[in-house]
Amino acid sequence: MSALPIAGSWVLVTGASSGLGRAAALCLADSYKAKPILVGRRMESLLDLQSEIEARFGIASEVVEADQNTEDGRARITAKVERLDAIAALLAAGVTSVGQFDANKISDYHRLIETNVLGFTDLLARLVSIFKRRRSRTAILAISSLGAETSLPYQAVYGASKAYTNTLIQALSVELKGTGVSVGAFLPGGIDTAMAAQSDLRWGRMGLMDADRCAALAVKALVSRRRVTVPGLANRLTYFASRTLPRHLVGRAAALPYRRPE
Ligand SMILES: NC(=O)c1ccc[n+]([C@@H]2O[C@H](COP(=O)([O-])OP(=O)(O)OC[C@H]3O[C@@H](n4cnc5c(N)ncnc54)[C@H](OP(=O)(O)O)[C@@H]3O)[C@@H](O)[C@H]2O)c1
């Protein structure tokens, strides 16, 4: 697929207040001269990022304080996308829950499923509907996880939510063929962000991908309109193993980085 010309255009970035989304917004402005629409709930972090983008790269950005879990939040995000004629979206907002499956509270699972599944689905549907009406080509990249393929013991519900993302994106990429809208899934392994710090990993930050490097590969995948991207050699080997080895072995290997809860 030919690359999307995003220089000077608006690109939606959810989860822009921290981690991968923040790094992706900086990369869009710096390397591609695209204008990011920065979305998250933490207004202060978004405004700091907006100032940094302006000061370092002289690129305009817009801030939308919105909760992906609310109808109003999703409506505000898509209203901004329509008004600014954005031509691409990188959907990085997400949450996890860590620990033994039956030790977590249902309220944690509720929040996770609302964010990673329900809120994400409605936002995606609204974006697809807007982008389909555009004459120009458009692209959407959903940040999923390698855990969607391997399963994720001790982050089981999170891994399942990302498996949902992968299946959904795969089906949509077929439905949208010929419309000018491309959708893709990005499947990183561990990234050195606040989310990974929450995960009580046995080897700490060792083996985690640098957030800036991961973001550069995600933005490249968005612009190249790739359907599935697994960033980094180690993650690609894991992905290959997950498709060839018996499922129970893959699941056991995926549990290794986690400290077993008492
Ligand atoms: N870190 C990893 O090891 C890893 C590995 C594979 C995939 N991923 C995926 O990468 C993406 C980015 O995660 P990260 O590692 O950068 O984690 P992070 O630093 O915790 O960032 C998560 C982002 O999601 C936003 N968010 C969460 N709930 C939201 C809600 N209800 N409404 C709007 N925004 C919401 C947060 O913004 P606010 O709090 O301001 O709302 C924050 O900007 C996620 O989809 C995650 O699943 C991460």
The ligand as an SDF file (V2000), in Angstrom:
LIG
                    3D

 48 52  0  0  0  0  0  0  0  0999 V2000
    3.4330   -0.8780   28.1450 N   0  0  0  0  0  0  0  0  0  0  0  0
    3.4010   -2.0630   27.5880 C   0  0  0  0  0  0  0  0  0  0  0  0
    4.1950   -2.9670   27.9550 O   0  0  0  0  0  0  0  0  0  0  0  0
    2.4440   -2.3530   26.4500 C   0  0  0  0  0  0  0  0  0  0  0  0
    2.6360   -3.5170   25.7120 C   0  0  0  0  0  0  0  0  0  0  0  0
    1.7840   -3.8000   24.6440 C   0  0  0  0  0  0  0  0  0  0  0  0
    0.7570   -2.9130   24.3400 C   0  0  0  0  0  0  0  0  0  0  0  0
    0.5840   -1.7820   25.0760 N   0  0  0  0  0  0  0  0  0  0  0  0
   -0.5110   -0.8790   24.7110 C   0  0  0  0  0  0  0  0  0  0  0  0
    0.0240    0.3870   24.3850 O   0  0  0  0  0  0  0  0  0  0  0  0
   -0.9820    1.3940   24.5920 C   0  0  0  0  0  0  0  0  0  0  0  0
   -0.3640    2.5590   25.3610 C   0  0  0  0  0  0  0  0  0  0  0  0
   -0.0320    2.1100   26.6610 O   0  0  0  0  0  0  0  0  0  0  0  0
    1.2330    2.6750   27.4680 P   0  0  0  0  0  0  0  0  0  0  0  0
    2.1350    1.5380   27.6890 O   0  0  0  0  0  0  0  0  0  0  0  0
    1.7210    3.9060   26.8020 O   0  0  0  0  0  0  0  0  0  0  0  0
    0.5290    2.9820   28.8660 O   0  0  0  0  0  0  0  0  0  0  0  0
    0.2550    4.3460   29.6620 P   0  0  0  0  0  0  0  0  0  0  0  0
    1.4860    5.1540   29.7480 O   0  0  0  0  0  0  0  0  0  0  0  0
   -0.4260    3.9140   30.9030 O   0  0  0  0  0  0  0  0  0  0  0  0
   -0.7730    5.1200   28.7160 O   0  0  0  0  0  0  0  0  0  0  0  0
   -2.1170    4.7740   28.6320 C   0  0  0  0  0  0  0  0  0  0  0  0
   -2.8600    5.9430   28.0080 C   0  0  0  0  0  0  0  0  0  0  0  0
   -4.2430    5.5870   27.8700 O   0  0  0  0  0  0  0  0  0  0  0  0
   -5.0280    6.6880   28.2730 C   0  0  0  0  0  0  0  0  0  0  0  0
   -6.3220    6.2390   28.7980 N   0  0  0  0  0  0  0  0  0  0  0  0
   -6.5500    5.2300   29.6840 C   0  0  0  0  0  0  0  0  0  0  0  0
   -7.8580    5.1540   29.9600 N   0  0  0  0  0  0  0  0  0  0  0  0
   -8.4660    6.1460   29.2450 C   0  0  0  0  0  0  0  0  0  0  0  0
   -9.8060    6.5950   29.1310 C   0  0  0  0  0  0  0  0  0  0  0  0
  -10.8190    6.0210   29.8130 N   0  0  0  0  0  0  0  0  0  0  0  0
  -10.0730    7.6320   28.3150 N   0  0  0  0  0  0  0  0  0  0  0  0
   -9.0790    8.2370   27.6300 C   0  0  0  0  0  0  0  0  0  0  0  0
   -7.7900    7.8650   27.7060 N   0  0  0  0  0  0  0  0  0  0  0  0
   -7.4850    6.8360   28.5020 C   0  0  0  0  0  0  0  0  0  0  0  0
   -4.2060    7.3700   29.3650 C   0  0  0  0  0  0  0  0  0  0  0  0
   -4.5540    8.7490   29.4490 O   0  0  0  0  0  0  0  0  0  0  0  0
   -5.3010    9.4400   30.6850 P   0  0  0  0  0  0  0  0  0  0  0  0
   -4.9410    8.7140   31.9410 O   0  0  0  0  0  0  0  0  0  0  0  0
   -4.8310   10.8620   30.6480 O   0  0  0  0  0  0  0  0  0  0  0  0
   -6.7400    9.3440   30.3400 O   0  0  0  0  0  0  0  0  0  0  0  0
   -2.7890    7.2170   28.8450 C   0  0  0  0  0  0  0  0  0  0  0  0
   -2.4540    8.3020   28.0080 O   0  0  0  0  0  0  0  0  0  0  0  0
   -2.1290    0.7060   25.3350 C   0  0  0  0  0  0  0  0  0  0  0  0
   -3.1710    0.4220   24.4350 O   0  0  0  0  0  0  0  0  0  0  0  0
   -1.5020   -0.5840   25.8310 C   0  0  0  0  0  0  0  0  0  0  0  0
   -2.4470   -1.6050   25.9890 O   0  0  0  0  0  0  0  0  0  0  0  0
    1.4130   -1.4780   26.1210 C   0  0  0  0  0  0  0  0  0  0  0  0
  1  2  1  0
  2  3  2  0
  2  4  1  0
  4  5  1  0
  4 48  2  0
  5  6  2  0
  6  7  1  0
  7  8  2  0
  8  9  1  0
  8 48  1  0
  9 10  1  0
  9 46  1  0
 10 11  1  0
 11 12  1  0
 11 44  1  0
 12 13  1  0
 13 14  1  0
 14 15  2  0
 14 16  1  0
 14 17  1  0
 17 18  1  0
 18 19  2  0
 18 20  1  0
 18 21  1  0
 21 22  1  0
 22 23  1  0
 23 24  1  0
 23 42  1  0
 24 25  1  0
 25 26  1  0
 25 36  1  0
 26 27  1  0
 26 35  1  0
 27 28  2  0
 28 29  1  0
 29 30  1  0
 29 35  2  0
 30 31  1  0
 30 32  2  0
 32 33  1  0
 33 34  2  0
 34 35  1  0
 36 37  1  0
 36 42  1  0
 37 38  1  0
 38 39  2  0
 38 40  1  0
 38 41  1  0
 42 43  1  0
 44 45  1  0
 44 46  1  0
 46 47  1  0
M  CHG  2   8   1  16  -1
M  END
$$$$
